[in-house]
């Protein structure tokens, strides 16, 4: 069975975006070492899952991304890999290889995990992460902690109705001060 991986960058105080949804603080944290880790992750997956907000941010950036700023392998993967977008408000998705799911996210993810293939990944998408975590559908949490505090913002986990026990399976420090904390559910 395929694994579902969450890969998210958080501030030291636990926010994935600032109070207005801004992610400008990511700049400077993704050096070549960090980028290489991301490329290795992308080589292990064949589908990206997004909530609406993250999808719209990514769809607004990657189709016109420049090789002068981003690794061409990352640009190709982001644009070419199949993308599943979970939203109750979007009417359509237009980014290459994207499809929209308006229904039960947990049921759709369970089906995706049962199909043969490489692993699945969620980038951003805190509401989707929270909902799937509560259903026990996330197999691997890769949380990258940035060396800064935002003070307020959007947390990755919102509205959890129960505790989710995790076991630390890997740590890695990057030259930029970012630290990977990788967990699996207990």
Number of C-alpha atoms within 10 A of each C-alpha: 12 16 18 25 23 23 19 18 23 26 23 17 16 21 23 29 23 18 14 9 13 12 14 9 14 14 8 8 18 17 12 12 13 17 15 14 12 14 15 10 15 21 13 13 19 16 23 22 26 25 23 20 17 18 24 15 12 17 18 12 13 17 15 10 17 12 11 7 8 14 15 13 13 19 18 13 18 22 20 16 16 17 24 22 26 24 20 13 8 13 9 13 18 9 18 14 14 21 16 19 17 14 11 11 17 17 12 13 17 16 10 19 17 11 10 9 15 17 20 24 24 23 19 24 22 24 20 23 24 18 19 18 21 16 12 11 19 22 16 19 25 18 20 23 22 23 14 14 14 17 12 15 17 18 18 20 17 13 9 12 9 8 8 11 9 13 12 12 12 11 13 10 13 16 12 14 12 22 19 21 16 19 19 16 15 9
